[in-house]
Amino acid sequence: MPAVSKGDGMRGLAVFISDIRNCKSKEAEIKRINKELANIRSKFKGDKALDGYSKKKYVCKLLFIFLLGHDIDFGHMEAVNLLSSNKYTEKQIGYLFISVLVNSNSELIRLINNAIKNDLSSRNPTFMCLALHCIANVGSREMAEAFASEIPRILVAGDTMDSVKQSAALCLLRLYKTSPDLVLMGEWTSRVVHLLNDQHMGVVTAAISLITCLSQKNPDEFKTCVSLAVSRLSRIVSSASTDLQDYTYYFVPAPWLSCKLLRLLQCYPPPEDGAVKGRLVECLETILNKAQEPPKSKKVQHSNAKNAILFEAISLIIHYDSEPNLLVRACNQLGQFLQHRETNLRYLALESMCTLASSEFSHEAVKTHIETVINALKTERDVSVRQRAADLLYAMCDRSNAKQIVAEMLSYLETADYSIREEMVLKVAILAEKYAVDYSWYVDTILNLIRIAGDYVSEEVWYRVIQIVINRDDVQGYAAKTVFEALQAPACHENMVKVGGYILGEFGNLIAGDPRSSPLVQFNLLHSKFHLCSVPTRALLLSAYIKFINLFPETKATIQEVLRCDSQIRNSDVELQQRAVEYLKLSSIASTDVLATVLEEMPPFPERESSILAKLKKKKGPGAVSVTELEDSKREGGELNGGGDRGPDTSAMAASNASTPSPSADLLGIRSVAPIGAAPTSAGSLLVDVFSEAGPTAASSAVNDDGFLRFVCKNNGVLFENQLLQIGIKSEYRQNLVLDNQPQLNVQTKPVEPLVEGGAQIQQVLNIECLTDFSDAPLLNIKFRYGGALQNLTLKLPVTINKFFQPTEMSSHDFFQRWKQLSQPQQEAQKIFKANHSMDTEVLKAKLLGLGSALLDNVDPNPENYVCAGVIQTKGQQVGCLLRLEPNAQAQMYRLTLRCSKDSVSRRLCELLAEQF
């Protein structure tokens, strides 16, 4: 940078700043500022031309006034004029003023852009840096349009100085963040990536920030950066602090660059090249080894730099989730930090271990620290650290330690901070349900939860316990007994009353044989809470009372008296009044049989994803991990690389309802006999106009989809049949073909005879090509005349997205690695549902094979589970899909999980398959 001359001190500016600081009041300050503004305005408008020094001084004063919070509405043109000066200090003040005061809509932006363009082409490194800094500071779309193509050229030019390269890289990063559509790297990509090999560490540091941002949006274009990043990281990690003297910070070589390199590598899966991967593993081991070495300095800066690299390395190890040895070592290293005196380190260790707990390789290692984590939950003074401890307990929970963890979390709830109680309640409820050894323990846990933290128990929690009790016969009696005992407490939370009212109203008869819980005792117990409750709870209790009349006829008179009193049938709340009047009338006029029918026991709820889990998913932070994600990743690990790395087969792409049909083929499976109930076969007795546009238009009919779902896992059969018509399907799907009159599908049909006699059959051949993924099935509209009446039939053709699976065989390691790579929440679809058909193993396998994907044997750690893999081939793209089906024969339930590289495909496949089992 040029030396500042003696005249550049700007004494007038120093005097003005001193005057402002010496003002005794706000009024005096404003008066002094107004006086100075008037003076500057007169100087700018005067006849005498100002020299560069004066302009610089006055522009600087305006900038200072603006920074004090006052509006500046003049002086912009003078600042622009300073840009054309050849003096560094004048140009610097001009750029500074523009960076702070000029907005992107200014009329001067064209003049500013011209001045910047001149400086960029001047080859003066100082002026080029000033111009680049200005572009980055303003960062407007207009500047991106003007310079987005020029800056990459400066960045990769061989004669550009290192300081300019640094500024150019960071300037380009700023423009890419504000206007990514205008920054097109294209031809510059490989040359930008090779900046990682630059001799100047400052250039590498600036370039890696740019490359990381670009890699996150376009990973395939920049994947060559992985080997270069590993090479550069290896050189830094293996170097001594003296080797990189200019970039060593408190005995730690290039800590910022090391962190950036490790962060860049987290944008990609583990390197496929064995040598590169081995070198990277060696680097990570070296970083873990250095963390164990005695510190070379007692200063906090040394430990901060060293730990920053360590935590980024651990994040990379977790991201790869493929090196068991490194994962366990990382877990042990983090375990040492759990009792560190530095609060920030304890927080970061808990946060990282929370992620480690989801890996099948390190889950057991994380569990060894359970006592330390429980102690942190109880004794930590910082609430954020306690919250991370609770998150980690949630993440490390499994069947072996569920009771201990749930008990500790319940114990902590009594003294927990109000800010985290609701989330803690949700987590306890989820763990209790997920890992319930027996459902009596689950009921006890939830009721205890309501007792301890009733105000924080959301509706989803008590709804869920009701659903589970109603769906499980073996726990209903125990639940009724337990809530009856809980309601006897002098002070009951309203949520306990809701649960008690619902369960006793449904299952109070199961404990009515005990004199201590006779029907009248149950009713009196519930009614003693009635007047202390809110309107919705009172409404629920009134419903419980009418259920009592059905369960226990001996309580009818007592309950009718309650319903008849003025406080009920003349209640100011219309809902309570209506219920009281209707229930009273129902109990008075309805026969016993009618009453039993109207008030019969609630049917089982349909099984679906827990609403508590759905609520927890909305929570932020690492603790908001679904139980299913944790359970899956504990056993499997691995993210999923959804796009699929297999290209489409080069074989002919033709999908049709049949392979080359012969004239005599019974393609539709319709035998040459007259349909049931049809008129005797004769010429013209049954004329069918299929796929013809001739004739009058029939009124559109409702879509018939009765047979649609039967064809999801099979290709041949009868789609539709009535007394007039039978429609059969024979189909063969090859590579990436499908059907429809929608934009996602391309359909080609062969013409058919427009007239069909009764008892005869025709073949309609359809070639269908899948252009992109779709959810709605194509519709087949058939119009024909029978007996003079126009018939209109619309069917859903069984063409679904799974018909275009290309089976993919893979090993257990590959499956779990790809599963992990599909880690985005939107890429996963999951459904828990009741078995609709027999859970026979052979039937399940047949259906999964009929799905079209490859059924993988000996992949899942649990031999009862089924896993499949395939790639959906369309004309425009390939969608990688992984499936996992977990049957629970004892509960007659399934959990189906799909992970696909496209979220719409995950959801659609999940919807289709849940109906098949």
HUURQUI-V648644 format. One record per residue. N is the residue number from 1. PSI is psi in whole degrees, 0 to 359 (NA if undefined). OMEGA is omega in degrees with one decimal (none if undefined). Layout:
# HUURQUI-V648644
((N,PSI,OMEGA) (N,PSI,OMEGA))
This chain:
# HUURQUI-V648644
((1,137,-178.0) (2,150,177.4) (3,144,179.9) (4,126,-178.8) (5,168,-175.3) (6,326,-177.4) (7,354,-176.4) (8,7,-179.0) (9,339,179.0) (10,69,-177.7) (11,322,-179.9) (12,322,178.5) (13,319,179.7) (14,320,179.3) (15,317,-178.9) (16,316,179.4) (17,320,178.3) (18,318,178.7) (19,317,-179.5) (20,317,-178.3) (21,335,-178.2) (22,356,179.6) (23,136,-175.8) (24,342,-177.0) (25,168,178.5) (26,322,-179.6) (27,318,-179.7) (28,322,178.4) (29,314,-179.2) (30,320,179.5) (31,318,-179.6) (32,321,179.7) (33,316,179.8) (34,322,177.9) (35,318,-179.4) (36,321,178.3) (37,319,178.6) (38,320,179.6) (39,315,-179.1) (40,319,-179.4) (41,318,-179.5) (42,324,179.1) (43,319,-179.2) (44,329,-176.9) (45,353,-176.4) (46,163,-179.1) (47,331,-176.8) (48,127,179.7) (49,136,-179.0) (50,143,175.2) (51,172,-176.1) (52,321,-178.9) (53,315,-178.5) (54,317,178.2) (55,314,-179.0) (56,317,-177.8) (57,313,-176.6) (58,322,177.0) (59,322,179.0) (60,321,177.3) (61,318,177.7) (62,320,179.1) (63,319,178.5) (64,318,179.2) (65,319,179.3) (66,320,-179.4) (67,340,174.8) (68,352,177.0) (69,12,-179.4) (70,147,179.9) (71,142,177.0) (72,120,-177.0) (73,15,176.8) (74,173,178.6) (75,354,-177.1) (76,320,-178.2) (77,322,178.7) (78,323,177.9) (79,319,178.1) (80,321,179.0) (81,329,179.5) (82,335,-178.4) (83,335,-178.2) (84,358,178.8) (85,150,176.4) (86,359,178.1) (87,134,-177.6) (88,312,-173.9) (89,323,179.3) (90,316,179.1) (91,322,-179.2) (92,315,179.7) (93,322,177.7) (94,313,179.1) (95,323,179.9) (96,315,179.6) (97,315,-177.8) (98,319,-179.3) (99,326,-175.3) (100,318,-169.4) (101,338,-174.9) (102,127,177.1) (103,172,-172.6) (104,344,-179.1) (105,5,-175.8) (106,146,177.6) (107,344,-176.9) (108,0,-171.1) (109,328,179.6) (110,319,177.7) (111,319,179.5) (112,316,-179.6) (113,322,177.9) (114,316,179.3) (115,319,179.0) (116,318,-179.5) (117,320,178.6) (118,318,-179.2) (119,323,179.8) (120,328,-179.6) (121,0,-176.4) (122,339,-175.5) (123,9,172.5) (124,112,-173.0) (125,324,-179.9) (126,314,180.0) (127,323,178.8) (128,320,179.1) (129,318,177.7) (130,316,-179.4) (131,317,179.6) (132,321,177.9) (133,321,179.6) (134,315,178.6) (135,316,-178.3) (136,322,-178.6) (137,318,179.5) (138,309,173.6) (139,29,-177.0) (140,164,178.7) (141,324,178.9) (142,319,178.6) (143,324,177.5) (144,317,178.3) (145,323,-175.4) (146,326,-169.3) (147,359,-176.7) (148,330,179.8) (149,341,-176.3) (150,322,-172.8) (151,317,176.7) (152,326,178.2) (153,317,177.3) (154,320,-175.8) (155,319,-173.5) (156,357,-178.8) (157,139,-176.9) (158,333,-176.8) (159,5,178.5) (160,135,179.9) (161,156,-175.0) (162,319,-178.6) (163,324,178.7) (164,322,177.6) (165,318,178.1) (166,312,-179.2) (167,320,-179.1) (168,319,-179.8) (169,314,-178.7) (170,326,176.5) (171,316,179.0) (172,323,176.7) (173,317,179.1) (174,316,-179.9) (175,324,-179.8) (176,324,-180.0) (177,327,-177.9) (178,324,-177.4) (179,71,-175.0) (180,333,-178.1) (181,342,-177.8) (182,340,-178.1) (183,96,-179.2) (184,112,-175.0) (185,309,176.2) (186,248,-175.0) (187,339,-176.2) (188,349,-170.0) (189,304,-174.8) (190,326,-179.1) (191,326,176.0) (192,317,179.4) (193,321,-177.6) (194,356,171.4) (195,342,176.0) (196,342,178.1) (197,3,-176.5) (198,147,-179.2) (199,333,-176.1) (200,119,-176.0) (201,330,178.2) (202,320,177.7) (203,317,179.7) (204,317,-178.5) (205,317,179.2) (206,318,-177.1) (207,324,-176.1) (208,330,175.0) (209,318,178.3) (210,313,-176.7) (211,322,179.0) (212,315,179.7) (213,316,-179.8) (214,324,-178.8) (215,327,-179.8) (216,329,-179.8) (217,325,-176.7) (218,69,-173.5) (219,324,-176.3) (220,324,-178.0) (221,331,-173.4) (222,18,-175.9) (223,343,177.2) (224,348,-178.9) (225,342,-174.6) (226,309,-177.7) (227,323,178.9) (228,321,179.5) (229,319,178.8) (230,319,180.0) (231,314,-179.5) (232,319,179.6) (233,320,-179.8) (234,319,179.8) (235,323,-179.1) (236,313,-175.0) (237,323,-177.1) (238,356,-178.1) (239,155,173.7) (240,162,-177.2) (241,337,-179.1) (242,338,-177.6) (243,326,-179.6) (244,57,-169.3) (245,318,-177.6) (246,341,-177.0) (247,24,176.4) (248,129,-177.1) (249,108,179.9) (250,56,175.9) (251,8,178.1) (252,116,-177.7) (253,124,172.1) (254,60,-175.9) (255,322,-178.5) (256,317,179.4) (257,320,178.5) (258,315,179.7) (259,318,-179.7) (260,320,178.3) (261,316,179.1) (262,325,178.7) (263,323,177.7) (264,318,-178.3) (265,339,178.4) (266,353,176.4) (267,353,-172.8) (268,156,172.7) (269,172,179.6) (270,143,-179.5) (271,140,179.2) (272,331,179.0) (273,122,-176.6) (274,322,-178.9) (275,317,179.7) (276,317,179.9) (277,318,178.8) (278,320,179.4) (279,322,179.4) (280,316,177.8) (281,320,177.6) (282,318,177.5) (283,314,-178.2) (284,321,176.9) (285,321,178.7) (286,318,179.3) (287,317,178.5) (288,324,178.3) (289,318,-179.5) (290,331,179.1) (291,336,-179.6) (292,346,-177.7) (293,152,177.0) (294,143,-179.4) (295,144,179.0) (296,352,178.4) (297,148,178.9) (298,356,-177.0) (299,147,-176.2) (300,332,179.9) (301,324,179.5) (302,311,-178.5) (303,325,178.1) (304,314,-179.0) (305,317,-178.4) (306,317,-178.7) (307,329,178.1) (308,315,178.5) (309,319,-178.5) (310,314,-177.8) (311,325,176.1) (312,322,177.5) (313,318,178.3) (314,321,176.9) (315,321,178.3) (316,319,177.8) (317,317,178.6) (318,319,-179.6) (319,316,-179.9) (320,319,177.1) (321,41,-177.3) (322,359,-178.3) (323,92,-175.7) (324,318,-177.6) (325,314,-180.0) (326,321,-179.7) (327,316,179.7) (328,319,178.1) (329,319,178.1) (330,319,179.1) (331,317,179.3) (332,321,178.3) (333,316,178.7) (334,325,178.3) (335,327,177.5) (336,329,-178.9) (337,344,-175.9) (338,335,-179.9) (339,19,179.6) (340,149,-177.9) (341,340,-178.3) (342,119,-176.2) (343,318,-178.1) (344,322,179.1) (345,321,178.1) (346,319,179.6) (347,311,-178.1) (348,323,179.5) (349,316,179.1) (350,319,-178.4) (351,316,-179.6) (352,322,179.6) (353,332,177.3) (354,320,177.6) (355,321,178.8) (356,329,-177.6) (357,340,-178.2) (358,359,179.6) (359,137,179.0) (360,334,-176.8) (361,327,-173.0) (362,0,-176.9) (363,315,-179.2) (364,323,178.5) (365,323,178.3) (366,321,-177.4) (367,336,-179.5) (368,343,-178.2) (369,17,-173.3) (370,320,-178.3) (371,320,179.1) (372,320,-178.9) (373,319,177.5) (374,319,177.9) (375,321,178.1) (376,322,179.0) (377,326,-175.8) (378,328,-167.9) (379,345,-177.1) (380,138,178.9) (381,332,-177.6) (382,123,-175.9) (383,327,-179.4) (384,326,177.3) (385,320,177.4) (386,322,179.4) (387,319,177.3) (388,325,177.5) (389,319,177.1) (390,320,177.7) (391,319,-178.4) (392,319,176.6) (393,318,178.5) (394,317,-176.2) (395,326,-175.8) (396,359,-175.5) (397,137,170.2) (398,187,-173.9) (399,333,-175.9) (400,333,-175.6) (401,12,-174.0) (402,315,-176.8) (403,318,180.0) (404,313,-176.8) (405,316,179.5) (406,318,178.7) (407,317,-179.7) (408,320,179.7) (409,323,175.7) (410,318,178.8) (411,317,-179.7) (412,329,-177.4) (413,328,-176.3) (414,333,-179.1) (415,9,-174.7) (416,155,176.7) (417,144,-177.4) (418,330,-175.3) (419,337,-176.5) (420,3,-175.5) (421,318,-177.0) (422,317,179.3) (423,322,177.8) (424,318,179.6) (425,315,179.6) (426,317,-177.5) (427,318,177.5) (428,316,-178.9) (429,319,-179.4) (430,314,-179.0) (431,321,-179.6) (432,320,179.2) (433,316,-173.8) (434,319,-172.9) (435,26,179.8) (436,119,177.1) (437,317,170.2) (438,152,-170.7) (439,346,173.7) (440,322,175.9) (441,321,178.6) (442,313,-179.8) (443,314,178.4) (444,316,-177.2) (445,313,-177.6) (446,319,178.4) (447,322,175.5) (448,321,177.5) (449,315,179.1) (450,321,179.8) (451,317,-174.8) (452,316,-172.6) (453,51,-175.8) (454,322,-178.1) (455,338,-175.8) (456,3,177.2) (457,108,-177.9) (458,169,-179.5) (459,325,-179.0) (460,327,-176.3) (461,310,-178.0) (462,334,171.0) (463,316,-174.4) (464,320,-179.7) (465,325,176.5) (466,314,179.8) (467,315,-175.6) (468,319,179.2) (469,317,-178.8) (470,325,-176.6) (471,348,-176.3) (472,110,-177.7) (473,328,-172.0) (474,348,-176.0) (475,355,-173.5) (476,316,179.5) (477,317,179.6) (478,319,179.7) (479,318,179.2) (480,315,-179.9) (481,318,-176.0) (482,316,-179.3) (483,327,177.1) (484,316,178.8) (485,322,-179.0) (486,326,-178.6) (487,346,-179.5) (488,351,177.4) (489,145,-178.1) (490,319,-179.3) (491,114,-179.5) (492,137,174.9) (493,151,-176.2) (494,327,177.7) (495,328,176.5) (496,322,178.1) (497,320,179.3) (498,311,-179.7) (499,315,-179.6) (500,315,179.8) (501,317,-177.8) (502,311,-174.9) (503,318,178.8) (504,325,177.4) (505,329,-179.7) (506,318,-169.3) (507,18,178.6) (508,334,-179.8) (509,338,-177.9) (510,342,179.3) (511,7,-175.0) (512,344,-179.8) (513,338,178.7) (514,126,-179.3) (515,332,-179.3) (516,342,178.0) (517,44,178.9) (518,164,-178.0) (519,316,-178.0) (520,323,178.0) (521,318,177.9) (522,314,-178.5) (523,314,-179.3) (524,324,179.4) (525,314,178.9) (526,317,-175.2) (527,337,177.9) (528,340,178.8) (529,349,-169.9) (530,311,-171.7) (531,349,-179.7) (532,359,-171.0) (533,164,176.7) (534,171,-176.5) (535,313,179.9) (536,323,179.7) (537,322,176.6) (538,320,179.1) (539,319,178.1) (540,319,-180.0) (541,322,177.1) (542,322,176.0) (543,323,177.3) (544,323,-179.6) (545,316,-178.5) (546,330,173.9) (547,324,178.4) (548,321,-179.2) (549,323,177.8) (550,318,-178.6) (551,320,-172.7) (552,88,-178.6) (553,335,-178.4) (554,344,179.6) (555,1,-172.6) (556,311,-176.0) (557,316,-178.9) (558,315,-176.8) (559,321,177.3) (560,323,178.2) (561,319,177.6) (562,315,-178.8) (563,332,-175.0) (564,342,-174.7) (565,155,-174.5) (566,326,-176.9) (567,344,178.9) (568,301,-173.2) (569,350,174.4) (570,29,-178.6) (571,145,-179.2) (572,338,177.8) (573,123,-173.0) (574,327,-179.5) (575,312,179.6) (576,318,180.0) (577,315,-178.6) (578,317,179.8) (579,314,-178.0) (580,314,-178.5) (581,313,-177.3) (582,317,-179.8) (583,323,179.0) (584,315,-179.3) (585,319,179.9) (586,316,-178.3) (587,340,-176.7) (588,319,-171.1) (589,340,-175.8) (590,142,176.0) (591,169,-179.1) (592,320,-179.2) (593,317,179.0) (594,317,-179.9) (595,319,-179.6) (596,325,179.9) (597,315,-177.9) (598,323,-172.9) (599,27,-179.3) (600,164,-177.1) (601,143,-179.8) (602,136,177.0) (603,161,177.8) (604,144,177.0) (605,146,174.5) (606,139,-179.4) (607,131,177.8) (608,179,179.8) (609,139,179.8) (610,130,178.3) (611,334,177.1) (612,318,179.1) (613,319,178.8) (614,323,179.7) (615,319,-179.5) (616,328,-179.5) (617,333,-179.5) (618,343,-179.7) (619,151,178.8) (620,166,172.5) (621,166,-175.6) (622,341,179.1) (623,340,-176.7) (624,63,179.6) (625,134,-177.6) (626,149,179.4) (627,320,-178.0) (628,322,177.5) (629,316,-178.3) (630,315,-175.8) (631,319,179.9) (632,312,-173.4) (633,335,175.7) (634,321,-176.1) (635,331,-170.6) (636,310,-173.3) (637,170,171.3) (638,136,171.0) (639,167,-175.1) (640,132,177.9) (641,89,-165.3) (642,327,-169.8) (643,343,-179.0) (644,132,-176.1) (645,14,179.0) (646,131,177.7) (647,167,179.2) (648,149,177.6) (649,148,-177.5) (650,6,178.1) (651,164,-178.0) (652,135,-176.6) (653,101,179.2) (654,123,175.5) (655,132,-179.7) (656,174,177.7) (657,345,177.7) (658,155,167.7) (659,176,-170.6) (660,107,-175.0) (661,141,174.2) (662,155,-177.5) (663,331,-176.0) (664,359,-176.3) (665,137,175.1) (666,72,-167.2) (667,316,-175.0) (668,1,-179.7) (669,22,-179.8) (670,119,-179.7) (671,155,-176.0) (672,64,174.4) (673,157,-178.9) (674,140,177.2) (675,153,-179.3) (676,130,176.5) (677,2,-178.2) (678,165,177.5) (679,160,178.5) (680,145,-176.8) (681,123,173.9) (682,163,-178.3) (683,126,176.8) (684,5,-179.7) (685,331,176.5) (686,102,-178.1) (687,124,-177.9) (688,124,178.2) (689,93,-173.8) (690,133,177.9) (691,25,-178.4) (692,144,178.6) (693,355,-178.6) (694,158,174.2) (695,168,-178.1) (696,151,-178.9) (697,128,177.9) (698,155,175.5) (699,139,-176.9) (700,140,-179.1) (701,162,177.2) (702,149,-179.0) (703,127,177.7) (704,115,-179.3) (705,26,-176.6) (706,317,-175.2) (707,1,-172.0) (708,309,-173.3) (709,338,-179.9) (710,342,-175.9) (711,5,179.9) (712,320,-177.9) (713,17,172.9) (714,162,-172.2) (715,346,-174.9) (716,148,176.6) (717,184,179.6) (718,120,-178.7) (719,321,-175.2) (720,145,177.5) (721,134,168.8) (722,193,-174.9) (723,347,-178.7) (724,331,-163.7) (725,143,171.5) (726,132,-179.9) (727,120,177.8) (728,161,-179.2) (729,131,164.7) (730,125,-174.0) (731,152,176.9) (732,124,-176.8) (733,125,179.7) (734,130,176.7) (735,243,-169.0) (736,58,-177.1) (737,148,178.3) (738,186,-173.2) (739,152,165.1) (740,170,174.6) (741,23,178.0) (742,164,179.2) (743,341,180.0) (744,345,-173.3) (745,146,177.0) (746,123,-173.7) (747,134,172.8) (748,127,-178.8) (749,152,174.2) (750,140,-179.0) (751,148,178.2) (752,166,177.1) (753,132,-176.7) (754,343,-177.0) (755,134,179.2) (756,127,178.4) (757,158,178.8) (758,136,179.6) (759,349,179.2) (760,174,177.4) (761,154,174.4) (762,160,177.2) (763,127,174.6) (764,113,-177.8) (765,129,-179.4) (766,129,170.5) (767,126,-172.2) (768,131,-178.8) (769,130,178.9) (770,118,-178.8) (771,322,177.2) (772,174,-177.3) (773,153,-177.1) (774,162,179.4) (775,323,-178.7) (776,132,179.0) (777,150,177.1) (778,155,-177.9) (779,141,176.4) (780,120,-179.2) (781,123,-179.2) (782,125,178.0) (783,134,176.2) (784,163,178.0) (785,136,174.7) (786,122,-178.1) (787,30,179.2) (788,348,-178.8) (789,139,179.3) (790,124,179.8) (791,139,-179.0) (792,121,-177.1) (793,126,177.9) (794,124,-177.7) (795,150,168.9) (796,120,176.3) (797,138,-177.3) (798,61,175.2) (799,105,-176.2) (800,163,-172.9) (801,330,-178.2) (802,347,179.3) (803,348,-176.3) (804,24,174.7) (805,138,165.9) (806,112,-176.3) (807,142,-178.8) (808,114,176.8) (809,138,177.8) (810,158,178.8) (811,170,178.9) (812,316,-179.3) (813,314,-179.7) (814,320,-178.6) (815,311,-176.3) (816,330,177.3) (817,317,179.2) (818,326,177.3) (819,317,-178.5) (820,327,-176.7) (821,342,173.5) (822,65,-170.7) (823,353,-178.7) (824,137,-177.8) (825,322,-176.3) (826,346,-178.9) (827,350,-178.3) (828,138,171.7) (829,136,-176.5) (830,145,179.0) (831,135,175.5) (832,126,-173.5) (833,160,179.3) (834,144,178.6) (835,127,178.9) (836,343,-177.7) (837,178,178.1) (838,143,-179.1) (839,36,179.2) (840,134,-175.2) (841,315,-177.0) (842,322,178.6) (843,317,178.9) (844,316,-179.7) (845,319,-180.0) (846,319,-179.9) (847,319,179.9) (848,324,175.5) (849,323,177.0) (850,338,177.0) (851,328,177.5) (852,342,179.0) (853,173,178.7) (854,130,175.4) (855,116,-172.7) (856,125,179.5) (857,150,174.2) (858,39,179.0) (859,310,-178.4) (860,138,178.1) (861,331,178.1) (862,112,-175.7) (863,343,179.4) (864,342,-175.6) (865,160,178.4) (866,136,176.1) (867,144,-179.0) (868,156,178.3) (869,145,178.0) (870,169,177.4) (871,124,176.1) (872,119,-176.1) (873,121,170.5) (874,172,-178.0) (875,326,-174.1) (876,333,-174.8) (877,173,173.2) (878,139,-179.2) (879,112,178.1) (880,136,-176.8) (881,134,172.8) (882,142,-176.2) (883,144,175.9) (884,123,-179.7) (885,122,-177.7) (886,103,178.2) (887,144,173.6) (888,95,-173.4) (889,325,-178.0) (890,316,-178.7) (891,356,-176.6) (892,48,-176.4) (893,160,172.9) (894,151,163.8) (895,122,-178.1) (896,125,179.4) (897,129,177.3) (898,136,173.3) (899,121,-178.6) (900,157,-178.9) (901,351,176.5) (902,125,-171.0) (903,324,-178.4) (904,327,178.4) (905,319,178.0) (906,310,-176.3) (907,316,-176.8) (908,315,178.9) (909,321,179.5) (910,317,178.9) (911,317,-177.7) (912,315,-171.6) (913,331,-179.1) (914,338,179.9) (915,354,-172.1) (916,345,-171.6) (917,NA,none))
